[in-house]
Structure formats: C-alpha cells, structure tokens
Amino acid sequence: MRAVWKAPVLWVGVLFAFLLFEMRVLRPIFAWAFPGVRPEIFERASFIELFVSQFELVVAASAAATVVGVLLAIFVTRPMGRDFRTIANVLATVGQTFPPVAVLALAVPALGFGPLPTIVALFLYGLLPIIENAIAGLEGVSPALREAASGMGLSAWQALRDVELPLAAPLILAGIRVSVTIGIGTATIGSTVGALTFGTPIFDGLAGNKIPYVLQGAVLVALFAIVTDLLFGLLARWLQPPSFK
C-alpha cells in the first residue's frame, strides 16, 4: 500500500483530474497575475470536453497506427516481405518528418475541417516508432526459439502468435508508448482546423492575447502526456518477465 501512495502516476493523475474538474478554483490566482484578462478561466468549452475530444483523437490515430505498424513489421520480417523492408522504413520516416501542419493543410481540402484531418496527421506521425520497434522486437527473437517452435509442430502463424509476438511485446509497447506520447502533444495543432483539443484554449489565448488560456491548455496537455507515459511504464513493467522486474 505504501508503494501505491509513492507512485508518481497517482499524484500526477490526481493533479490532472483536479485541474480538469476544478480549474475555477485557481480563478483568484489568474485574476491577480493577469488583471486585464476577463474571464480568467477559459469558458468556450469545458476542460472535460476538451480532454474527451483529444483522448478520442489520440486513441483513434494510435490504434490505426498500431495495427498498420505491427502488420507492416510482421510482413517485412517474413521471407516474402523482406524486399519491402526498406520501402516500409522510408514511408514511415517520411510520414514522421513531414510536418503535421503541412499534413493538415493538405488534408483539409479533401477531408474538410474537424477531427478527421487531425487523425490522419497523428496516424502518419505515429507510424515510425511503432514500425521500428516492432521490427526490432520480431527480429530479436532467437532463431533457436523459432526452430524449437517449428520442431514442436507449430505452424508459422502459431509460432508468430505464441512465440514471436509475446517475446517482442515489450519492444512493441515501447514504440506505441513513444507514438502515443508524441500524438498527445501533436494533437493540439488540430485546433487550427476545427478539432476540439487542449490546443483550443492555447490558440484562443494567443489570438486574444490571453496568457491564462495558454497556460491552462499547456499545463493540461503536459499533464495528460505525463500521466499517459507513466501508465505505459507501469504496463511495460507488468509485461516484463519476473526475472527482470
């Protein structure tokens, strides 16, 4: 029980939840620090609404990137797909190095304003770490284990499902962790094309010279990313073999 109370994820999560639900408690502090700003707390949408919307965007994009990234990694680590490995890496690298703002600018004419262009940008931006880690994890499985699985009569699919993927899971999870954390921060730019995120108060504050809104959005998105990263850390520890914990 004492270890639970010392867990950073607990205290960061409590602070994040408090600010989501009770940001108005800080109204006197913002009024004192920024006397010319009214209202002191962003009110165009509730912070809970902003969180739920951004959470949905990140989950949708990360789930798609995870499925596509892991499937591509499986394909290029099979004998029939090894010739496509370089192409897969190049495409993933281009997707991440291409600025998300540019992706949004290209996607809006085809997809319109709203969350969809943001999901596309986050999907492309999150592919690279998942593909790289999934490939590294699958290729890191010992050939002796593959031979043992074959000797036990397992088919290629059964060996992948029961041997390779479980052994590669920690590295795959590490790639997903990086991808999701990056996605949380990057999702804020979706507010420039009509998506509702913690970037909404940030951009409204910049446009209206209301610094409290910028601070409120920035602190919340930072806490969101930190809590998510810490939760992934707990999951990674749970997936580790007992001898490594």
Secondary structure, DSSP 4 states (H G I P E B T S, - for coil): -HHHHH-HHHHHHHHHHHHHHHGGGGHHHHHHH-TT-SSSS--SS-HHHHHHHHHHHHHHHHHHHHHHHHHHHHHHTSGGGGGGHHHHHHHHHHHHHS-HHHHHHHHHHHH-SSHHHHHHHHHHHHHHHHHHHHHHHHHTS-HHHHHHHHHTT--HHHHIIIIIHHHHHHHHHHHHHHHHHHHHHHGGGGGGGT--STHHHHHHHHHHT-HHHHHHHHHHHHHHHHHHHHHHHHHHHHHS-GGG-
